[in-house]
Amino acid sequence: MEEKIGRETLQKLLELQIHLLDQYTEALESDERKEAKEAVNDILKAVIAAVGPIFLFQRLAYNKTVGLHEEAVTKTSELLSHLLEEERKRAQIRDRMRNQAERGRGKK
């Protein structure tokens, strides 16, 4: 008796699995799946088509940014050099004035 119940259960389980596979196969071949697959393909094509312009934009932005940084570094360097030269001239003037003041004290 138990053997018969076990065989019947196994047969029912196998029938259920076959039925599920049939339903799955039907779903794979359905028009909705084909439409979904085409939609996904269209999306992928659009993404791939957008990659080139995105890389171009990134490269242009990078080049612009690097150019701006290079210009900023150059201008900052020039400004600092100019400020250093002015400071040296001011130091020379202070030294001359100090020397003149010291010589003036010595004459009195």
Backbone as CSV, one residue per row, in Angstrom:
resi,resn,N_x,N_y,N_z,CA_x,CA_y,CA_z,C_x,C_y,C_z
1,MET,0.811,-1.186,0.000,0.000,0.000,0.000,0.866,1.265,0.000
2,GLU,1.891,1.297,0.868,2.771,2.468,0.931,3.496,2.663,-0.388
3,GLU,3.885,1.581,-1.029,4.594,1.678,-2.292,3.707,2.313,-3.350
4,LYS,2.432,2.001,-3.367,1.492,2.549,-4.339,1.329,4.053,-4.101
5,ILE,1.224,4.458,-2.831,1.080,5.875,-2.498,2.347,6.621,-2.898
6,GLY,3.488,6.047,-2.657,4.754,6.678,-3.011,4.877,6.861,-4.515
7,ARG,4.456,5.811,-5.291,4.523,5.902,-6.749,3.539,6.938,-7.275
8,GLU,2.362,6.974,-6.714,1.361,7.950,-7.161,1.839,9.373,-6.868
9,THR,2.436,9.563,-5.704,2.947,10.884,-5.339,4.074,11.283,-6.278
10,LEU,4.962,10.349,-6.564,6.060,10.628,-7.486,5.520,10.958,-8.870
11,GLN,4.537,10.214,-9.323,3.948,10.486,-10.640,3.289,11.868,-10.667
12,LYS,2.582,12.204,-9.603,1.932,13.521,-9.538,2.995,14.632,-9.524
13,LEU,4.060,14.416,-8.779,5.135,15.392,-8.717,5.778,15.563,-10.089
14,LEU,6.023,14.466,-10.790,6.604,14.531,-12.129,5.653,15.230,-13.097
15,GLU,4.374,14.945,-12.983,3.385,15.598,-13.845,3.351,17.105,-13.577
16,LEU,3.441,17.472,-12.299,3.454,18.881,-11.938,4.693,19.567,-12.512
17,GLN,5.846,18.917,-12.400,7.074,19.506,-12.940,6.986,19.652,-14.458
18,ILE,6.460,18.659,-15.128,6.296,18.737,-16.588,5.350,19.880,-16.939
19,HIS,4.249,20.002,-16.182,3.293,21.076,-16.419,3.955,22.448,-16.216
20,LEU,4.760,22.575,-15.161,5.466,23.835,-14.905,6.442,24.164,-16.040
21,LEU,7.145,23.167,-16.509,8.062,23.380,-17.628,7.309,23.788,-18.891
22,ASP,6.160,23.175,-19.134,5.334,23.556,-20.286,4.889,25.016,-20.161
23,GLN,4.458,25.402,-18.972,4.017,26.783,-18.740,5.194,27.754,-18.919
24,TYR,6.350,27.349,-18.438,7.545,28.191,-18.558,7.931,28.353,-20.028
25,THR,7.903,27.259,-20.772,8.209,27.300,-22.204,7.220,28.209,-22.924
26,GLU,5.960,28.105,-22.562,4.935,28.963,-23.165,5.210,30.437,-22.844
27,ALA,5.605,30.705,-21.622,5.911,32.085,-21.229,7.123,32.611,-21.996
28,LEU,8.134,31.742,-22.194,9.322,32.159,-22.931,9.002,32.499,-24.381
29,GLU,8.015,31.840,-24.943,7.655,32.050,-26.344,6.543,33.078,-26.524
30,SER,6.089,33.674,-25.438,4.950,34.605,-25.512,5.344,35.923,-26.168
31,ASP,4.346,36.617,-26.693,4.569,37.922,-27.315,5.049,38.940,-26.286
32,GLU,4.532,38.862,-25.054,4.944,39.802,-24.020,6.437,39.693,-23.758
33,ARG,6.950,38.479,-23.719,8.382,38.291,-23.489,9.181,38.859,-24.649
34,LYS,8.696,38.624,-25.857,9.397,39.155,-27.029,9.419,40.684,-26.988
35,GLU,8.286,41.300,-26.594,8.227,42.755,-26.488,9.179,43.256,-25.401
36,ALA,9.183,42.540,-24.275,10.076,42.930,-23.179,11.534,42.805,-23.619
37,LYS,11.843,41.737,-24.335,13.208,41.535,-24.820,13.604,42.643,-25.790
38,GLU,12.696,43.029,-26.681,12.970,44.120,-27.620,13.160,45.444,-26.877
39,ALA,12.348,45.663,-25.847,12.475,46.893,-25.063,13.835,46.943,-24.372
40,VAL,14.251,45.823,-23.792,15.557,45.763,-23.134,16.658,45.988,-24.161
41,ASN,16.532,45.383,-25.326,17.526,45.580,-26.387,17.595,47.044,-26.803
42,ASP,16.430,47.702,-26.920,16.410,49.127,-27.281,17.107,49.965,-26.215
43,ILE,16.854,49.633,-24.959,17.493,50.360,-23.863,19.004,50.170,-23.927
44,LEU,19.443,48.934,-24.125,20.881,48.658,-24.202,21.522,49.390,-25.381
45,LYS,20.825,49.419,-26.507,21.355,50.138,-27.674,21.492,51.624,-27.368
46,ALA,20.490,52.187,-26.689,20.534,53.611,-26.338,21.690,53.897,-25.382
47,VAL,21.886,52.997,-24.412,22.990,53.184,-23.456,24.325,53.130,-24.189
48,ILE,24.474,52.156,-25.067,25.720,52.014,-25.817,25.937,53.237,-26.713
49,ALA,24.870,53.730,-27.334,24.985,54.906,-28.198,25.363,56.142,-27.389
50,ALA,24.938,56.197,-26.120,25.223,57.376,-25.287,26.635,57.350,-24.710
51,VAL,27.269,56.191,-24.688,28.593,56.078,-24.068,29.616,56.954,-24.778
52,GLY,29.620,56.956,-26.085,30.582,57.766,-26.840,30.475,59.242,-26.508
53,PRO,29.274,59.834,-26.625,29.136,61.243,-26.260,29.466,61.534,-24.797
54,ILE,29.162,60.603,-23.915,29.487,60.804,-22.499,30.991,60.870,-22.315
55,PHE,31.721,59.952,-22.961,33.181,59.985,-22.861,33.739,61.264,-23.484
56,LEU,33.155,61.691,-24.592,33.595,62.928,-25.224,33.381,64.100,-24.274
57,PHE,32.211,64.165,-23.654,31.922,65.226,-22.692,32.913,65.194,-21.536
58,GLN,33.176,63.998,-21.009,34.124,63.882,-19.898,35.510,64.354,-20.306
59,ARG,35.934,63.985,-21.496,37.263,64.392,-21.963,37.331,65.902,-22.140
60,LEU,36.274,66.489,-22.730,36.247,67.939,-22.919,36.241,68.660,-21.571
61,ALA,35.442,68.147,-20.645,35.391,68.754,-19.304,36.746,68.629,-18.618
62,TYR,37.375,67.481,-18.757,38.704,67.272,-18.166,39.711,68.250,-18.764
63,ASN,39.717,68.339,-20.106,40.664,69.238,-20.763,40.433,70.681,-20.330
64,LYS,39.179,71.074,-20.230,38.856,72.438,-19.797,39.323,72.661,-18.363
65,THR,39.047,71.692,-17.506,39.430,71.807,-16.103,40.946,71.863,-15.962
66,VAL,41.629,70.986,-16.671,43.093,70.980,-16.604,43.640,72.304,-17.128
67,GLY,43.055,72.804,-18.219,43.493,74.085,-18.760,43.297,75.211,-17.756
68,LEU,42.151,75.203,-17.081,41.897,76.231,-16.064,42.881,76.118,-14.908
69,HIS,43.178,74.905,-14.491,44.137,74.702,-13.398,45.529,75.157,-13.812
70,GLU,45.915,74.818,-15.030,47.232,75.247,-15.509,47.309,76.767,-15.551
71,GLU,46.243,77.407,-16.037,46.216,78.867,-16.092,46.266,79.459,-14.683
72,ALA,45.526,78.851,-13.762,45.526,79.347,-12.377,46.909,79.204,-11.750
73,VAL,47.566,78.099,-12.008,48.911,77.889,-11.463,49.879,78.923,-12.052
74,THR,49.792,79.151,-13.343,50.677,80.121,-13.997,50.447,81.522,-13.434
75,LYS,49.180,81.923,-13.360,48.877,83.274,-12.860,49.262,83.426,-11.393
76,THR,49.023,82.387,-10.605,49.406,82.440,-9.193,50.910,82.548,-9.053
77,SER,51.638,81.790,-9.844,53.104,81.838,-9.811,53.596,83.230,-10.204
78,GLU,53.016,83.799,-11.265,53.406,85.138,-11.696,53.102,86.164,-10.610
79,LEU,51.936,86.065,-10.001,51.558,86.998,-8.938,52.513,86.891,-7.755
80,LEU,52.809,85.671,-7.349,53.734,85.481,-6.221,55.122,86.018,-6.548
81,SER,55.580,85.794,-7.766,56.893,86.330,-8.179,56.883,87.852,-8.129
82,HIS,55.804,88.450,-8.611,55.679,89.910,-8.585,55.662,90.426,-7.148
83,LEU,54.893,89.771,-6.292,54.832,90.179,-4.884,56.188,90.025,-4.204
84,LEU,56.898,88.954,-4.531,58.229,88.756,-3.965,59.174,89.867,-4.405
85,GLU,59.135,90.233,-5.671,59.990,91.305,-6.177,59.659,92.628,-5.494
86,GLU,58.369,92.921,-5.332,57.974,94.151,-4.631,58.459,94.137,-3.184
87,GLU,58.327,92.986,-2.534,58.762,92.882,-1.142,60.271,93.079,-1.036
88,ARG,61.016,92.556,-1.979,62.473,92.754,-1.975,62.811,94.237,-2.137
89,LYS,62.086,94.913,-3.037,62.333,96.354,-3.232,61.994,97.126,-1.961
90,ARG,60.874,96.778,-1.311,60.514,97.445,-0.060,61.581,97.199,1.008
91,ALA,62.099,95.973,1.053,63.150,95.651,2.031,64.399,96.487,1.758
92,GLN,64.744,96.667,0.487,65.903,97.489,0.142,65.679,98.950,0.581
93,ILE,64.469,99.450,0.334,64.156,100.831,0.742,64.255,100.964,2.255
94,ARG,63.697,99.997,2.997,63.781,100.034,4.470,65.241,100.009,4.924
95,ASP,66.029,99.139,4.301,67.449,99.059,4.676,68.161,100.389,4.420
96,ARG,67.913,101.015,3.282,68.535,102.308,2.978,68.100,103.374,3.976
97,MET,66.807,103.386,4.278,66.301,104.382,5.234,66.914,104.151,6.614
98,ARG,67.032,102.877,7.008,67.625,102.550,8.310,69.091,102.989,8.334
99,ASN,69.819,102.692,7.256,71.232,103.095,7.161,71.361,104.620,7.217
100,GLN,70.499,105.326,6.506,70.552,106.789,6.511,70.235,107.328,7.903
101,ALA,69.245,106.693,8.565,68.883,107.138,9.925,70.040,106.893,10.872
102,GLU,70.708,105.764,10.760,71.840,105.462,11.649,72.996,106.433,11.383
103,ARG,73.236,106.774,10.120,74.305,107.720,9.797,73.954,109.117,10.311
104,GLY,72.683,109.440,10.263,72.242,110.755,10.760,72.394,110.861,12.261
105,ARG,72.203,109.784,12.994,72.384,109.801,14.446,73.859,109.940,14.803
106,GLY,74.694,109.352,13.994,76.136,109.385,14.259,76.717,110.770,14.055
107,LYS,76.164,111.632,13.234,76.689,112.971,12.959,76.349,113.941,14.072
108,LYS,75.351,113.675,14.833,74.928,114.609,15.886,75.820,114.615,17.028
